[in-house]
Amino acid sequence: MTYELIDQKLSDWASRHGLQLCSQYQDTEVRTVFLQGRGTERGQIWIDPPAPDGTTTIHVAVYRKRHRDNVKMDMPTDGKDLDATLEGAYVQATGWLEEEA
């Protein structure tokens, strides 16, 4: 599978928020962004490769120093709602990063 169907939308979204969109991880094609929180906290949003019909899942996570405080959410979406789901993922991640752990 390839990200070709959604790459432009992902790039536009990352640019709007000043995020660096990573496309490789250990010789594997990925689409992920990292967000820095307070101290050692960090957030991550990553996107599964889309199916031919454009459906995919966006994953949102925040990793904290104490692993028991980590949080994660999966957000399925279709091609039509991709922009709105990406925005929702960003709002969720930044909200979690602002919370006290």
C-alpha positions as CSV (number, residue, x, y, z in Angstrom):
1,M,0.0,0.0,0.0
2,T,1.1,3.5,-0.6
3,Y,0.2,6.9,0.8
4,E,-0.1,8.5,-2.6
5,L,-3.9,9.0,-2.3
6,I,-3.5,11.2,0.8
7,D,0.1,12.6,0.8
8,Q,-1.0,16.1,-0.4
9,K,-3.6,16.4,2.3
10,L,-1.1,15.2,4.9
11,S,1.6,17.6,3.8
12,D,-0.9,20.6,3.8
13,W,-2.1,19.7,7.3
14,A,1.4,19.3,8.7
15,S,2.5,22.7,7.1
16,R,-0.6,24.5,8.6
17,H,0.6,23.4,12.1
18,G,4.3,23.8,11.5
19,L,4.9,20.0,11.9
20,Q,7.5,17.9,10.3
21,L,5.9,15.0,8.5
22,C,8.2,11.9,8.7
23,S,7.9,9.4,5.9
24,Q,10.5,6.7,6.8
25,Y,11.1,4.6,9.9
26,Q,13.5,1.7,9.9
27,D,13.3,1.2,6.2
28,T,9.5,1.3,6.3
29,E,7.3,3.9,4.6
30,V,5.3,5.7,7.3
31,R,3.5,9.0,7.9
32,T,3.9,10.4,11.4
33,V,4.5,13.6,13.2
34,F,5.8,14.2,16.7
35,L,4.7,16.9,19.2
36,Q,6.8,18.0,22.1
37,G,5.1,18.5,25.5
38,R,6.4,19.7,28.8
39,G,9.6,18.0,29.9
40,T,9.9,14.5,28.5
41,E,6.3,14.3,27.3
42,R,5.7,13.9,23.7
43,G,2.8,13.3,21.4
44,Q,2.6,11.3,18.2
45,I,0.1,11.2,15.3
46,W,0.5,8.5,12.7
47,I,-1.6,7.5,9.8
48,D,-2.1,4.0,8.4
49,P,-1.7,3.6,4.6
50,P,-5.1,4.2,3.0
51,A,-7.1,1.5,1.4
52,P,-7.9,2.0,-2.3
53,D,-11.2,3.7,-1.3
54,G,-9.3,6.2,0.8
55,T,-10.3,4.9,4.2
56,T,-7.6,4.9,6.8
57,T,-7.0,5.1,10.6
58,I,-5.3,8.0,12.3
59,H,-3.7,7.2,15.7
60,V,-3.0,9.7,18.4
61,A,-0.8,9.0,21.4
62,V,0.9,10.9,24.2
63,Y,3.9,9.3,25.9
64,R,4.7,10.4,29.4
65,K,7.6,9.6,31.8
66,R,5.4,7.2,33.8
67,H,4.2,4.8,31.2
68,R,1.0,4.1,33.0
69,D,-0.1,7.6,32.1
70,N,0.3,7.1,28.4
71,V,-2.9,7.7,26.4
72,K,-3.9,6.6,22.9
73,M,-6.9,6.9,20.5
74,D,-7.6,5.5,17.1
75,M,-9.7,7.6,14.7
76,P,-11.0,5.8,11.6
77,T,-11.7,8.1,8.6
78,D,-12.7,8.0,5.0
79,G,-11.1,10.2,2.3
80,K,-13.9,12.8,2.5
81,D,-13.3,13.4,6.3
82,L,-9.5,13.1,6.3
83,D,-8.9,16.8,6.9
84,A,-11.4,17.1,9.7
85,T,-10.1,13.9,11.4
86,L,-6.5,15.1,11.1
87,E,-7.6,18.4,12.8
88,G,-9.4,16.4,15.5
89,A,-6.3,14.3,16.1
90,Y,-4.1,17.4,16.4
91,V,-6.6,19.0,18.9
92,Q,-6.7,15.7,20.9
93,A,-2.9,15.4,21.1
94,T,-2.3,19.0,22.0
95,G,-5.1,18.8,24.6
96,W,-3.5,15.8,26.2
97,L,-0.1,17.4,26.2
98,E,-1.6,20.4,28.1
99,E,-3.2,18.2,30.8
100,E,-1.4,17.5,34.1
101,A,-0.3,13.9,34.2
